[in-house]
């Protein structure tokens, strides 16, 4: 997502890059209950796209309706996956909209793996 | 106790927990601003506990471990919402302990709460304090402290509930969102109500009255992000005011709508771009007592400030990477993976040890990892490691591809030694191949290579030669994929031929392999490949 998304305010314009959004998504996802890690989706592609571990497994795109966010996560074994995914979706959309003022049109959550904790 | 009595007791206690939660459901819903202010925490927890109660209704008498497993499973299946999922994990942790405990005494209860707390924390990468997690942890701490004196179970539960109330009261100190909204954590409050219900059941006492909902409302709503500019609050007085009718009218004007009160006075809260219309609607039904219009632009500015604060100047890493890389695309890839310094170089353009030393010194981290990424550079890198003033780990990556494999597992928050161990292991996980152009006639391992022809290598062994790039590249790919592989990475070089034919062939012959093409831009090698 080169160039980023722009918010106009009376004080001037604010440009928020896809990278910045991905950072927010990464922070938020790490705090979502049930998420124990991010999956490196797409083999090297996914990992190559990530600047660091925080953005691993996250891609941010744009559509006319707003930001589209994809996350690939690892969830703790023994949790209700549908509920965990639903929570991630709403929490990520909410935090991104709250912190950036941009509209989120879609959040796709892929549970790539479940971790069987100790 | 008999199995029948065990089951009856568990039914009784869960029913008591559910009843107390239901009494407080609305209040807990109203508290809910975190993680998303959608006002459903009380409802979600209630549905989760109800699922447990219902599953127990149909359960057959069994030994305690079986009942415990059934409860944990019902919580898992019935979990609703974020709070429900956390609660299901709490239940599982507690049930694991209670199912196995020889008798349910104070010590068993303390161990169960500890198990619940541990299980709850285990399932999240970054636990957020000031939430249900904090509350369950404090419950466990309290129980452990008290259990030493061997109190009765009902007494212990009373103390634990009290500590829970206290922990909930302190949640706004720990979580800014709660503080700003002037509420306590909804999930934590719900957890305490569940435990209060159980405590009453254990003591054989009636449930206490529901806690009054106090001090929440408008502030909580302000946490919700609004697209509208004006926050409008109107107090309207009149006779037989109809809240629902007014609400229906205001709904069209904006969001975050709240109309509360009684038929003689209603308080209206709405975020709208047209506060005038809201006032008109209120005037039509009664007399305005007070009007308050706030421009939420200020809040937007604050939000922007928060956003900027969220990106502080990065602290130096614990360790940095200096990588020797040829090709603009490859440089970008290494940089995007977190390499702090790139030194230009490769097959025919070897950087000096001095170049590498100055890159190592320029890195901000106190320790550095050097990736030579070419066998001709390994020696200079080794010398640089000895000359530099800070500790240097040399990773003997002899190709760009293996360097990438190592780079992927790098984590700047770890020491150079820790990174080095993982990065070295990663080197072994990939097989690498190259397609290059022969600069002279030569015979290698029985393969006659003509000057100007393409030839392909896999792990440094020549595998194909010819005039056709597609054939040579195809042969390299086949060799790389001779063992089952998941991912094939292709780095295209300077002036590389089109890959269309190769990619088509890959798709047909190896549909299960994920192919990742990146523009590497390296000289001399039209194609670098790695398979893992």
Interface residues (C-beta under 8 A of the other chain):
Chain A: X9 X10 X11 X14 X16 X20 X23 X24 X27 X30 X31 X32 X33 X34 X35 X36 X37 X40 X42 X43 X44 X45 X47 X48 X49 X50 X51 X52 X53 X75 X76 X78 X79 X80 X83 X84 X86 X87 X90 X91 X94 X95 X97 X98 X99 X100 X101 X117 X118
Chain B: X35 X36 X37 X38 X76 X77 X79 X80 X81 X82 X84 X85 X86 X88 X89 X92 X122 X123 X124 X125 X126 X127 X128 X225 X297 X300 X301 X303 X304 X306 X307 X310 X311 X333 X336 X337 X338 X404 X408 X411 X412 X486 X487 X489 X514 X516 X518 X532
